[in-house]
Amino acid sequence: MSDAKTEKAEKTGVTEGSVRAEARDAAVDAQARVVQQKGFLDDVIDGVQLGAMVIFFICLVFVAIFGSSLPSIFPVTQPVYDAVMGLPQLLTQVPDMDTVLEYVPKTLDEACELRASVSVWIAQVLHELAYKQWVLSLSWAMYLWQTKLNIRQRDRLHDVRRPRGIATFISRQVYLEANAYGLDKSSLLLVSEFFGQLLTTAIIVYDVIPWLWMQVGAVTGESELVQSVGFFVAASVLSTVQGLPFDIYSTFVVEKKHGFNKQTMGLFWADALKSLLLVLALGAPVLAGFLWVIERTGERFYLYAWALMAGVQLLMILIYPTVIQPMFNKFDPLPEGELREAIEGLAGRLEFPLKKLYMVDGSKRSSHSNAYVFGFFKAKRIVIYDTLIEQCTTEEIVAVVGHELGHWKKSHTVRMLLMAQAQILLIFYSFSCFVTEPHMYESFGVEGMPVMLGFLFFQYLYEPLGMALQFATNVMSRINEFQADAFSRDLGYGEQLASCLIKLQIENKATMNPDPLYSAFTYSHPPLVERLDALGNPHLASKEE
């Protein structure tokens, strides 16, 4: 009788286990269908892309049929026709190398003459440039490029098949949950960027910036400095209000749906208000100083403005973690124990000048995790999120700290700071070519040449170069991340770092299989698989599989 009961219990246990496994598999299959299914937004994207292709081919057919008479039949096609027909001529005018070498200066006098000629040519081009049309064209070109990258990434997120490289340590359920989270963020991003682009276009076309400038001037008086600060305050408030609906949806719908949001509505509004007040309190004096420097230092103002901004940036690096961030989070000394002893031991081993070791209450707002190092010279501090302590073991956290100390040891922060300074100098020098060009202000319907508005219009023109420089910054940042990973590995924490990276990827529901082009332009850190491959992670499936 006892054997029969035991056998029945075993069968019941097996049956219950099978039922649970089937239910789990059914839930995963349902999640896969949700991820794979394309909704209304995807239909709109496909329709727009198909429509663009059809219009392009129709244009080609019309050009082939009507030829040079196309603009007279359809006057609206004149600009496009001129651009297409002028392309072959433009290509034939590209000089060969021998012609280029003839213009290379061979003496100092020739170099000075060439510089003067180029300066005259640039001034002529800037004086004749159709600024508003160029700003609109560049704005839409950048928007379409970024949207194309986002669509490529979205297509990857709809793919429910795990790459071979991660299939050994990322379950199908985890992979699908990460993709579902990525799709929800992608939907919000596409909608918000489309709205933002329409708003930017309306602002430029209908001369909203000059209108707001005049409204502020009616209140502040004739002082350009005071009017510029007033304009900055008004524009900052309007920009914050415009972004609030998307921030609220992101926090209380997307993040909450996927289990990350811990904020209350009261905390959200408090953070939003504090952020706005900080922008105004810090931005207004910096702007006033920037405009004062331009007014007082003449044609070479870009050198003095760069020096000012370099000082401001160093000051922000100093006060952000010690003054600003504590306004939003609570920093407590890391409690005594195994973790503290291990981190202090690693810091002593590397002769890292550790002054303070903090734990921050990141879980107050989100379950995302992080750790970082900050401070100058002999006053370094290490900050660890409480969520990281909850998610990883002591050795894994020490491995992450080893990675952060790798950035310090290899002077990555200094290198990135110098790279940022070079970009700021380039921005200010480029702006010096535009700031005194009356035609730019006239194009946007501005009376006079207020520097504040000139810099605002210039930023639209600078956007393509800014995107290229951001790509270069991402490349440098990725190199630094690989080097910091290798540093932690060489300390003996390679396996622990790989294990922690996998855990964080799972806990944060980060994208497991990003599109390569999207990743190259938007990720400052390498994708997980690339980092594990560089670490020689034994769990990573070989490429030949």
N, C-alpha and C positions, 0 to 999 in steps of 0.2 A: 504493500500500500504506500509505504514511504517512498520507494523508488518511482512509483507511478506519479505521485505528487511532484517529486523532483523533476521528472521528465516533463510533466505538464507545465511546471513553472518555467523551465528552460525554454520550452516552445513558446510560452506566452511572452517571455522576455525577448526572444528572437523576433516574434511577430511585432511587438511594440517597437523594437528597434528598427525593423524594416519599415513600419508605418511612418516613424519619425524621419527616416532617411528619405522616403518617398515624398513626404510633405516638404522637406528641405529642398529636395531637387525640384519639386514643382514650384516652390517660391523663387528659386534661382532662375528657372525657365521663364517665369512670369516677369522677373526683373530684366531678363535678356530681351524679352519682347518689347518692354517699355523703352529700353535703351535703343533698340534697333528701329523702333517705329518713328517715322518722321511726321512731325506735326505741321500746324499751319505755318509757322515761321519757316520751316524747311521748304514747304511748298512755295512760299513767297520767294525764297532765295533761288530755288530752281527755276521759277518762272522768270525772275529778273535776269538770270544768267542766260536762259534760253532766248528771252526777248532781245538781249544785247547781241547775241550771236546772229539772230535773224536780221536785226537792223544792220549789222555789219555786212552781212552777205548781200542784203538788198542794196546797200550803198555801192558795193563793188559791181553789182549787176547794172545799176543806173550809170555808173561811171563808164562801164564797158559799152553800154548802148548809146548814151547821149554824148559821151566824150566832152569836148570843150564847150558844147552848148548847154551842159547841165546847169551852170550857174544862172544863165539867162532864163531857163525854164523854171528852175526852183532857186530863187535868189537866196533862200536861207542856207543853201549848201555852199555858198561862195567861200567862207572861211575854211571849211573842211577841204574843199576842192583845191584851194590855193596851197594849203599845207601838204596835201598828198602829191600834187603836181610839182611842188617846189622841193620835195625830198630828194629826187635824183640829182637835181642841180646842186643842192646843198652838199651831197656826198661827193660830187665831182670836184667841188671847190676845196675839199680837204687837202691841204698841202702835203707833199711827200717829205720824207725825212731830210733830203738834201736842202729843200727850200727852208725847212724849219731851222736847220743848222746855220744857214746864212744869216739868220736874225739873232743868233746867240752872240751876246756881247763878248768881245775879246779884250777889251780894256775897261778901266773904271769909267772913263768918259762915256764910252758906248753904253755901259750899264746904266749910267745916270740918264742918258738920252732915252733909252728904252723905257726906263721907269716913268719918265715924264710923258712919253707918248702913250703909254698904257694908262696913266692917270687921266690924261685928256680924253682918251677913248671911253674909259669907264664913266667919267663925268657926263659925257655926251649920251651914253646909253641910259644912265640913270635919269637924265633930264627928259628923255623921250619915252621912258617906260610907261606903259599903261598899267599903273599900279593896282587899281581896283580889280581889273580883269586878271592880272597875274595872281593876286591874292586869292581870288575865287578859284582860279584854275588849280593853283598849288594846293589849296585847302581840299578841294574835291579829289585831286590826284592822291594825296596822302590818305584821305579817308577811304577811297576805293582800294588802295594797296593794303591798308590795315584790315579792311573788311574781308579782302580776299584771303589774307592770312588766317583770320578768325574762322572763315568758312572751311578752309583746309583742315584746321584743327577740329572743327565741329564734325566733319566727315569722319575723322579718326575716332572721335568719341562715340559715333554711332556703330562702330565696328565692335562686335561682341567677342571676337576671337582674341585670346591672349597670345602675345608674342612668345615664342619658344623660350626666349631668354629669361622670362619671369615666371613661367608656368610652374616651376618647381617650388616656388616659395610664395606666390600670390595666388590665392584660391580664386575660382571663377566668381564666387559671390563678391569677394572684395574688389575684384577688377570691375565688375559691373556697377557696384555702388560708387566707385570712384568716377566711372564714366557718367553715371546719372548725375552726380554732383557737378561734374564738369559741363554737362549739357545745360543744366539749369543756370549756371554762371554764364555760359556762352549766350544763352537766350537773352538774359538781362543785359549783357554787354552789347550785343548787336542792337537791341532796341534803344538803349541809352546813347550809344554812339550815333545812331541814325537821328535821334531827336537832337542831339548836340550839334550835329552837322547842319541840320535844317535851321537850327537857331543861329549858328554862326553865319550861315548864308544870309538869313534875314537881317542880321545885325550889320553885315557889310553892305548889302544891296540897299537897304533903307537908311543908311547913315545913322544908325542908332548911337554909335560912339560919339560923333560930334554933337548930337542932340543931348546926350547925357552930360557931356562936357559943358555945354552951354547952361544946362539946368543947374549944375553944381556951381558954375561961375556966378550965376545970379544970386546964389546964397553966400558964397565965400568972398566975393569981391574980385578985384583985378589982379591980385598977386598970383602969379603962375604957380609958385611953390605951394601956396595954401590951396589953390584950386586943384592942383595935381594930387595932393594928399586927400582932399575931399572926394575927388573922382575915384581914387584907390579904395576908399572906405565904401563908397556907394557900389562900385563894381564888385567888391568882395562880398558884400551883403547879398546882392542880387545873385551872384554865382552860387553862394551857399544855399540860398532858397531854391534855386533851379535844380540843384543836385539832391535836395532832401528826399523827394519821392523815391528816387532810385536807391538811395542809401537805406531808407526805411524798408523797402522791399527786399534788398539784399540781406539786411540784418534779421528781419522778423519773418521773412518767408523762406528765402533760399537757405540761409545759414541755419535757421531753426528746423527746417524740413530735414536737413541732413545731420542734425544733432550737434551742431557747433555753437550756436548762439546761447550765451548765458546772460545777456543784458536784459534789463528791464527797460520799459519805455522811458521811465524817469532818468535812468542812467544814460540812455541814448541822447536825450535832449540836453542833459547836463554836459556830456562830452561835446556835442555839437556847439553849444554856446561857448564853452571854454576854448574850443579850437578856433572859433571865429574871433573871439576876443584876443587870443594869442596872435593870430595872423595880423590883426589890426594894431595891436600894441607893439609888435616887433617889426611889422612891415612898414608902418608909417614913418618911423624915424629913419629906417634904412633907405626908404625911397627919398625922403627929404635930403639925406646926406648924398645920395647918388645924384640927384638933380643939382644940388649945390656944387658938387665937384665938377659937373659938366659945365655949369655956368662960369665957374671961376678959373678953369685950367686950360681953356682954349682948344686948339685942334688936336692936341695929344691927350685929350681928356681920358681916352681909353686906358692909358697906363695908370692914372690916378684912380679911376673908377675900379679898375681891376684890383689895385692894392686895397681899396676900401672893402670890396666884396671878399677878398681873401681874408682880411681881418674879421669880417662878419662871420664867415664860414668857420674859422677857427674858434671864434667865440661860441657859435652855436654847437660845435662839437663838444665844447667844454660844459655848457650850461644845459644842453638837452637832457642828458641822463641824470644830472644832479638837481635840476630845477624844474624843467618842463615835464618830463615823464612822471615824476612823483605826484604831479597834479592829477594824473589819471590812474596810476597804479600804486600799490603799497609795496615798499621794499623793506624786507626784514633780513637781518644777518642769517646766513644758512646755519641751521642748528648744528650743534656739535654731534659728531657721529662718524660713521664709516665714510660717507660721501665727502664730508668736509675734510677729513684727514687725507683721503685719497687725492683730492684736488690740490690741497696745500702741499702735499708731497710732490705732485707732478710740477707745480709751480716752482718749488724749491729746487727740484732736479734740473729745471730749465733756466734757473736764475731769473725767473719772471718776477718783477717787482709788484707782487700782489699786496694791495693795501686793504681792500674790502672784498668780501665774498657775500653776494646777496641772493635771496630768493624772491621773485616777484610774483604777485598774485594774478598771473595771466588768466587763470580759470574764472576770474571775476567777469570776464566778457566773452571768452571763447575757450574751446578745448584745444585750439592749435597750440603748438609748443615751439620753444626756441631757446637759444643760449647765445650770449655775446660777451665780448671784451671791450672795454672803453677806458679812456683816461690818457693823460699825457705823462711822458717821462717816468718818474719813479712813483707815480700815484695811479697805478692800474687797478681796475675793478673787474670782477667777473660776475655776471648776472645769469641766473638759471631760472627758467619758468617752472612754476610748481607743476604744471601739466607734464613737463619733460620728466620730472622726478617720478610722477605717477606712472608714466608709460614705459620707462626704461630702467634697466638694472644699474647698479652703481658703476660697474666696469664700463657699461655702454655710455653712461653720462660722462665719465672720465675720458672716454674716447672722443666724444663730441667736444669736450673742453680742449683736448689735445689738438683737435682740428682748429679750433679758434686760436689757440696759442701758436699754431703753425702760421696763421695770418700775421701775427705779431712778429714771430721770429724771422719771417721772410719779408718783412716791411711792406706787406700788401696794402695796408691802410695808407701808408705814406705814398705809395705809387699811385693808388687810385685818387688820392687827394691832389697830387701833382697833375694827373691827367684831367681832373675836373678844373683845376686852375687854368690849364692850357685852353680848355674849351671856353671858359669864361672870358679869357683874354681875346680869343678869336671872335666871340660874340660881340664884345665891346668894340673891337677894331672894325669889324664888319659894319656895326651900327654907325661908326664915325663916318662911313662913306655915304650914309643915307640921311643923317640927322639934319643936315642943312640944305636938303633938296626940296625947294618949295613945291615942285610938281607933285611930290608924294602926298603932301598935305592937301593940296588942291584936289587931287583925285578923289579923296574921301570927303570933300566938302568941309574941310577944316579951315577956319580963318586964322592966319598967323602960323607959327611953327612951334607949338608946345611940345617940348621934349618928351613928356609923358606919353602923348598920343603917337609921336614918331616912333618911340620904342615899341609900343603896342603893335603898330602896323608892321614894323620891321620883323617882329617875331613871326608873323604869318609868312613872310618871305624867307625867313631863316629855317623854316620847318623841315624842308627836305634835307638840308645839311645837318640839322639837329638829329634827324632820324638815322643818318649815316654814322654820325658820331656816337649815337646810342648803341648802334650795332657794334662799333669798335669797342665801346665800353663793356658790352656784354661778352665779347670775345676775351678781353683782358680779365674780366671777372671769372669767367669759366676756367681760364688757365690758373688763376689764383686758387680756385676751389679744388682743382686736381692736385695742386702742389700742397695745399693744406691737408687734403686727404692722405697724400703720400707721407707727409710729416707725421700724422697720427699713426699711420701704419708702421712707419719706421721706429716709432716709440714702443711698438709691440701691441698696438690696439687695432690692427687691421680687421680682424674678425669681429671684434666688438663694435667697431664703427660701422661695418657693413650690416651687422644685425640691427643696430640702432637706426640706420638709414631706412632699412626695410620697415621697421616698426613705425617710424614717423611717417613714412609714405602711406602706410595702411591707416594709421590713426587720423592723418590729415586728409585722407581721400584724395591725394594728389594724383594727377594724371599719370598713368603708367606707361602710355605709349604715345607721346606727343608727336605731332607732325614735325619733321626735321626743319623745314623752313620757318614755321611758326616758332619753334623752339629757339632757332638761331637768332631771331629778331626780338623775341620777347622774354626769354629766360636768362636771368643773370647767373643761374646755377645749372650745371649739366644735368640731363635727365638721369634717373636712378640707374638704369641699365649701364650707361656709360661710366658712372662712378664706380659701380660694383665691378665692372670689367677692369677698370684701372686698378682697383684694389686687389684684383685676383680672387674675388669671392668664390669659394668652392661651390656654393649653391647655384651660381649662375650657369645656366645651360650653355654649352659650347655653340659657336655659330654654325658648326657643321651639322648640328642635329636638325 
